[in-house]
Amino acid sequence: MAQYCSLALYLLGMIAFGVWGARRIKNTADYLVAGRNLGGTLYAGTMVAVVLGGASAVGGIGLGYTYGISGFWLVTAIGVGVLVLSLAFAPALQRLRIFTVSQMLTLRYGTESTQASSLIMLAYTLMLAATSSGAYASVFVVLFGWDRWLSILVGGAVVLVYATVGGMWSITLADMAQFVIMTIGIFALMLPISLSQAGGWSGLQGRLDSEFFDIGGMGLQSIITYFVIYTLGLLIGQDIWQRVFTAKTPGVARLGGTAAGVYCILFGVAGAIIGMAAAVLLPGIEVRDDVFASVALEVLPVGIGGIALAAGVAAMMSTASGGLIAAATVVQADVIPLLKGMSEKRGPRKLSPMEVVKVADASAARAEQAEEDININRRWVLIFGVIVLFIAMAVPDVVAALTIAYDILVGGLLVAIIGGLVWKRGTGAGATWAMIVGTLGTLITMGILEIQAENRFDGVFANEPIYVGLILSAIVYIVVSLATKPTDPEVLAAWIKRTKEGAPSLEQVEEDARGIEEKIAKEA
């Protein structure tokens, strides 16, 4: 009964954060990126909450149960991704004052052709939210004995309320509470209690095989896979970048993100040790994803187990809400303009690369101040929330769908995005063709392996598709970039200045936009 009460109070608290956050919403920037005003503590907490989902809390402990200390590699790969992003790229990204990855590509290359990346990013964010919804539903199934569909609906309703009503401010406040609950649940409760009952570290050494203490016990191939998928995926995911955009200053983005990355690595070590203790205390668990809930219910004292379960649900819900608002942001800022541009007839004058940048600048700046778009964004969050619930209920293996999305994200988009950040000679044509070829290479390889596989989804879960996509994408990006005209010097100069000094003022952006609009009107 105490477990039920703890979890129920947690869910009610999340709804309260939705109402609280709604009071701080005055414009689109408040709703989508928390007003770009988060300090170090809030920023680190929300970054931890969004990257540590069900794979970290439930999956990490399950890996520790199966493989021992080497189970920490999964969450460590996530932590390394956060560290690399924070130290190498986050300060520059924070200065851009944009909302999406696709907007960054437009500003860097001076072409709208890269907006096609938004379709892949939309699929990725939806699958991320659906997978997290299925993960927290599994906890409700174990705890309450509910059907899976009912568990998804109840948990999803809570996420929908606080994400829709309060946007990123509510999500940030909820993430901070979830961060505290995760920290208490894992580090203050599950780790010390389970380890103590297993006889401490010496007890583990005396009762577990030596393989459990081999840091490479799960195999080099699996470890490499975690870094390829999670570390590289974290560098370019819309849900992660959107958290970077909430930072108040470049320093907050760097230092807060670094703290979050270190926390993730420690979280991974703690999860692996909890899993090892569970292997001593609860041998014979057949499904490793059940280890987390089993420890909470059977090892921890009554009442405390509810807090631990809430910690797991917190990790999953924060990832689900992050995926939802990321999907809404991408569709409003990128997908709808892309579809409108494809459906409308082109005018008599084609914009120059620098004019493309200025138009994109104006669009982002105007959206930042807009008050009328708040309800539009709320509607998109609500719509995608409902879609995600149906996906989670209808598709039994959303992990397969997420794997496909992650493979395309990394295999198709990574080179074009990171290349734009680190290589000045990269061009818009090179980025566009790299995305096309990388995506097709990933999908075709996946399809071939799936046809050849003996069991369903063996091809989907193979490592080869993402490697093929990455290699082809890198080759095409370099070759096409070198074979085409360099990025317009004015565009590149504006990009470098922006990443070092920040975005131009709203007044300058508006003046530039009016000049372009007047030229178009005269030539029409």
GILIN-V216008 format. One line per field, one symbol per residue. psi: psi as a letter, one per 30 degrees, with the letter a starting at -180 (. if undefined). A space follows every 10 residues. Layout:
psi->???
This chain:
psi->eeeeeeeeee eeeeeeeeee effgjfaeee eeghghgkae eeeeeeeeee fjaeeeeeee eeeeeefbff ffeeeeeeee eeeeeeeefe eeeeffhafl eeeeeeeefh kfffffffee eeeeeeeeee eeeeefeeee eeefglleee eeeeeeeeee efeeefbfee eeeeeeeeee eeeeeeefde eeeeeefgga eeeeeffllf ffgjfgefke eeeeeeeeee eeeffgkeee eeeeffkele eeeeeeeeee eeeeeeeeee eeeeeeeefe eilgkejfff eeeeeeefel lkeeeeeeee eeeeeeeeee eeeefeeeee eefeeeeeee eefkkklfkk kleeeeeeee eeeeeeeefk effeeeeeee eeeeeeeeee eeeejfifee eeeeeeeeee eefeeeeeef ffjffkleee eeeeeeeeee eeeeeeeeee efkelkgeee glfeeeeeee eeeeeeeeee efflklkkee eeeeeeeefe flllleeeee eeeeeeeeee eef.
